Amino acid sequence: MSYEMAAVGVIFILLPMTWACAPQKADYVMVSCFPNAIIANVPECPYGWEIGQLSLGGVCYTGINTPGFYRFTIPDLTPKNNSYCGTLSEYVGGKDPRYIFYNSIVSNDSSLTVRNQPVNYTFSCTYKAAYLVNNAVFSQRVATVYVNNGSLGSFKSQLSMNVFTNSKFLYAKDAPYVIDTSEIGSEVFIGIEAKGLSNRFKVVITNCWATPTPFSTDKKRWTLIQNSCSLDNTVTIFENAKDSRSMFKFNSFRFQRLEKVSTVWLHCEIQVCDGEKLFCQPTPCTSRSTEFEPDPNGGILSMEFQVRGIYHFYFCMIPI
């Protein structure tokens, strides 16, 4: 009987020394920054920790086991008046404004004694706050997601600029959008929207200008909006910086001395503004300058407007 008791005692002493998973020295985290989500992967069984012992932000045990890795996902970067599993955000202003979201994957063992090395994988994603949305006044394309080195993200793929049928902005027109010369001077309704982002983000139209080429830096241009103010007397800004969509309209035109079928490209510089952290409404137009220089490094969405008809019939504007 005493022999059996001793054997049981030996087994009891050895049990804490066995590993449920094969520990590995994991000193890195792989991060993917998407427009509305962040995915962080750490090597499987880091320093002997099982997936149920690791948490996101120290509060959410939501990791899943994928081949070779433990995966943690932040599915909503900006829930209204809240943070997802301890995700924090910071706005950095200046010439290149951006948002930084960060969190960590930490070990948390409730056992009386812990034999594994504690881990804390801190990660972050940085997103630009300002973008250049280019719409050749008549055809819609949506930009792609940009993920660089697992630490940079972009809201650009969530931005779209469309031509709508009227001032209710309910129905977008199909691309390419063609205006016959008999319709020169007709109203064009533009809506710029950030889809899939929290409604705490506001779309702010800063500058809009038209060119006869796809290039936003073309010297031949006609300015419609500068510093959120109407510069063309046909421009009406319906909403700006109030929610995730901003809308305006202007009267169609063509650039003079161009071919029978001409394309007018509309370029808009916008900002994605966090309404919970910042004051997003532009200041009154009468109290500030309307000079601007477009940012050549902004991302571009393209939409073309084609004006076609007899050559001598056109609406003439002198580009500034």
C-alpha positions in Angstrom: 0.0 0.0 0.0 2.8 2.4 0.9 4.4 1.7 -2.5 1.3 2.6 -4.4 1.0 5.9 -2.4 4.5 6.9 -3.3 3.9 6.2 -7.0 0.9 8.5 -7.0 3.0 11.2 -5.3 5.6 11.0 -8.0 3.0 11.4 -10.7 1.5 14.4 -8.9 4.9 16.2 -8.8 5.6 15.6 -12.5 2.3 16.8 -13.9 3.0 20.5 -13.8 6.2 20.0 -15.8 4.4 18.5 -18.8 3.5 20.9 -21.7 0.0 20.8 -23.3 1.6 22.3 -26.5 5.2 22.4 -27.8 6.6 25.7 -26.5 8.6 27.8 -28.9 10.5 31.0 -28.5 8.2 33.5 -30.3 9.5 37.1 -30.2 7.4 38.6 -33.1 3.8 39.3 -34.1 2.5 39.6 -37.6 -0.1 42.3 -38.2 -2.4 43.0 -41.1 -4.0 46.4 -41.1 -7.3 46.5 -43.1 -9.7 49.5 -43.5 -12.1 48.3 -40.8 -10.2 45.5 -39.1 -6.8 44.5 -37.7 -5.6 40.9 -37.5 -2.6 39.9 -35.4 -0.9 36.5 -35.5 1.6 35.2 -32.9 3.4 31.8 -33.4 1.5 28.9 -31.9 2.3 28.0 -28.3 4.6 31.0 -27.6 6.8 30.1 -24.6 4.4 27.4 -23.7 1.2 29.5 -23.5 -2.0 27.9 -24.8 -4.5 29.9 -26.7 -7.0 30.0 -23.8 -4.3 31.7 -21.7 -3.7 34.6 -24.1 -6.1 37.6 -24.3 -6.5 40.7 -26.5 -6.0 43.8 -24.4 -6.1 41.7 -21.3 -9.9 41.4 -21.5 -11.0 39.3 -24.5 -10.1 35.7 -24.9 -11.1 35.6 -28.5 -8.1 34.0 -30.2 -8.5 31.2 -32.6 -6.0 28.5 -33.6 -4.8 28.6 -37.2 -2.1 26.4 -38.7 1.1 27.4 -36.9 -0.4 30.6 -35.3 -2.8 32.0 -32.8 -4.9 34.6 -34.4 -6.6 37.6 -32.7 -8.9 39.9 -34.7 -10.2 43.4 -34.0 -13.3 43.5 -36.2 -14.3 47.1 -35.5 -11.7 49.8 -35.1 -14.0 52.5 -34.0 -17.2 51.3 -32.2 -19.4 54.2 -31.2 -18.4 55.6 -27.8 -16.4 52.5 -27.0 -13.2 50.5 -27.7 -13.0 46.9 -28.9 -11.2 44.7 -26.3 -9.1 47.6 -25.1 -8.1 48.9 -28.5 -6.8 52.5 -28.1 -6.5 55.2 -30.8 -4.5 58.3 -31.2 -4.8 61.2 -33.6 -1.5 62.8 -34.8 -2.1 66.1 -36.6 0.3 68.1 -38.7 1.2 68.1 -42.4 0.5 64.4 -42.7 -2.4 63.7 -40.2 -3.0 60.1 -39.2 -4.7 57.8 -36.8 -2.9 55.2 -34.8 -4.7 52.2 -33.3 -2.9 49.9 -30.9 -3.5 46.9 -28.6 -1.6 44.0 -27.2 -1.8 40.2 -26.8 -0.9 39.3 -23.2 -0.6 36.1 -21.1 -2.9 35.7 -18.1 -2.7 32.5 -16.1 -5.0 32.2 -13.1 -3.0 29.3 -11.6 -1.4 29.8 -8.2 2.1 29.2 -9.7 3.1 30.2 -13.2 6.1 28.5 -14.9 5.9 30.1 -18.3 7.6 33.3 -19.3 5.0 36.1 -19.4 4.4 37.6 -22.9 3.1 40.9 -24.1 2.8 41.4 -27.9 2.1 45.1 -28.5 1.1 46.0 -32.0 -0.3 49.1 -33.9 -1.7 50.1 -37.2 -1.3 53.6 -38.7 -3.9 55.1 -41.1 -3.7 58.3 -43.1 -6.4 60.8 -42.3 -6.2 62.8 -45.6 -6.8 61.4 -49.1 -7.1 62.8 -52.6 -10.2 61.4 -54.3 -10.0 62.0 -58.1 -13.1 61.7 -60.2 -12.9 62.3 -63.8 -16.2 63.8 -63.9 -17.8 60.7 -65.3 -16.9 57.1 -64.4 -16.5 55.3 -61.1 -13.7 53.2 -59.8 -12.9 52.2 -56.2 -9.3 52.2 -55.0 -7.6 49.1 -53.5 -6.5 48.3 -50.0 -2.9 49.2 -49.1 -1.1 47.1 -46.5 2.6 47.8 -46.0 4.9 45.7 -43.8 1.9 44.7 -41.5 1.9 48.1 -39.8 0.3 50.5 -42.2 -3.3 50.6 -43.3 -5.6 52.8 -45.4 -9.2 53.8 -45.4 -8.8 54.5 -49.1 -10.6 51.3 -50.3 -13.7 52.4 -48.3 -13.9 55.7 -50.2 -16.1 56.2 -53.3 -17.2 59.1 -55.4 -20.4 58.7 -57.5 -22.6 60.8 -59.7 -26.2 60.7 -58.6 -29.5 61.3 -60.5 -30.7 64.3 -58.4 -30.3 66.2 -55.1 -31.9 63.4 -53.1 -28.7 61.3 -53.7 -30.6 58.0 -53.6 -29.5 56.5 -57.0 -26.0 56.5 -58.4 -25.6 56.7 -62.2 -23.8 54.0 -64.1 -20.4 54.6 -65.4 -19.2 55.9 -67.8 -21.5 58.9 -67.4 -21.9 60.8 -70.7 -23.2 64.3 -71.2 -24.3 65.3 -74.7 -23.5 68.8 -75.7 -27.2 69.7 -75.7 -27.0 69.1 -71.9 -24.0 71.3 -71.2 -24.8 73.4 -68.2 -27.0 70.7 -66.6 -26.5 69.9 -62.9 -24.1 67.2 -61.8 -24.7 65.8 -58.3 -21.6 64.3 -56.6 -21.6 62.2 -53.5 -18.4 61.1 -51.6 -18.8 58.4 -49.1 -16.8 56.4 -46.6 -18.4 52.9 -46.5 -17.9 50.3 -43.8 -16.4 52.7 -41.3 -18.0 53.7 -38.0 -20.4 56.6 -38.2 -18.2 58.6 -35.8 -16.0 59.2 -38.9 -17.0 62.2 -41.0 -16.1 62.8 -44.6 -14.8 66.4 -45.1 -14.4 67.8 -48.6 -11.5 70.2 -48.6 -10.8 71.0 -52.2 -12.3 69.9 -55.6 -11.1 70.9 -59.1 -11.6 69.7 -62.7 -8.9 68.9 -65.3 -9.1 67.7 -68.9 -6.7 64.8 -68.1 -6.5 62.2 -65.4 -3.7 64.0 -63.7 -4.6 66.0 -60.6 -1.6 68.2 -61.0 -2.5 69.3 -64.6 -2.0 73.1 -64.8 -5.1 73.4 -66.9 -7.8 73.2 -64.3 -11.1 74.7 -63.1 -11.5 75.0 -59.4 -14.9 74.2 -57.8 -14.2 74.1 -54.1 -11.3 75.5 -52.1 -10.9 74.9 -48.4 -14.5 73.6 -48.1 -15.8 76.8 -49.8 -17.6 77.1 -53.1 -15.4 78.9 -55.6 -17.5 78.3 -58.7 -20.9 80.1 -58.6 -22.7 77.0 -59.8 -21.5 74.9 -56.8 -23.9 74.1 -54.0 -22.5 72.1 -51.0 -25.4 70.2 -49.6 -23.6 68.4 -46.7 -20.0 68.4 -45.6 -18.4 67.0 -42.5 -21.8 66.0 -41.0 -21.5 62.2 -41.4 -19.9 59.5 -43.6 -21.1 61.1 -46.8 -20.7 64.6 -48.2 -22.5 65.9 -51.3 -22.4 68.8 -53.6 -23.5 69.8 -57.1 -22.1 71.9 -60.0 -23.1 72.7 -63.5 -21.5 70.6 -66.2 -19.1 72.2 -68.7 -16.3 71.3 -71.2 -12.8 72.6 -71.6 -12.6 74.7 -74.8 -10.6 73.8 -77.9 -10.7 70.1 -77.2 -11.9 67.2 -79.3 -15.5 66.3 -80.0 -15.6 63.8 -77.2 -13.8 65.3 -74.2 -13.4 63.9 -70.7 -13.5 66.0 -67.6 -11.8 64.7 -64.5 -12.9 65.8 -61.1 -10.4 65.6 -58.2 -11.4 66.0 -54.6 -9.2 66.3 -51.6 -11.0 64.9 -48.6 -10.2 64.1 -44.9 -11.6 61.3 -42.8 -12.3 63.0 -39.5 -12.9 61.3 -36.2 -15.9 63.2 -34.8 -15.4 61.9 -31.3 -11.9 63.3 -31.0 -11.9 66.3 -33.3 -14.0 69.2 -34.4 -14.7 68.3 -38.0 -16.9 71.2 -39.2 -15.0 73.6 -41.5 -14.7 77.2 -40.3 -17.0 79.8 -42.1 -15.7 80.6 -45.5 -15.6 84.4 -45.0 -13.0 84.1 -42.2 -10.3 82.2 -44.0 -8.2 82.1 -47.1 -9.2 79.9 -50.1 -5.7 79.2 -51.4 -4.6 75.7 -51.5 -2.0 73.3 -53.1 -3.2 69.7 -53.8 -1.3 66.9 -52.1 0.4 65.0 -55.0 0.9 61.9 -52.7 -2.8 61.3 -52.0 -4.7 58.2 -53.1 -6.9 58.5 -56.2 -10.4 57.3 -57.2 -11.3 57.8 -60.8 -14.6 58.8 -62.4 -14.9 60.1 -66.0 -17.4 62.5 -67.4 -17.5 62.5 -71.2 -18.9 65.4 -73.1 -19.6 64.6 -76.8 -21.4 66.3 -79.7 -20.7 68.7 -82.4 -17.4 70.5 -82.0 -18.5 74.1 -82.1 -21.1 73.6 -79.4 -19.6 74.0 -75.9 -19.9 75.7 -72.6 -16.9 77.8 -72.1 -15.0 78.4 -68.9 -11.5 80.0 -68.6 -9.4 77.6 -66.4 -7.6 79.2 -63.6 
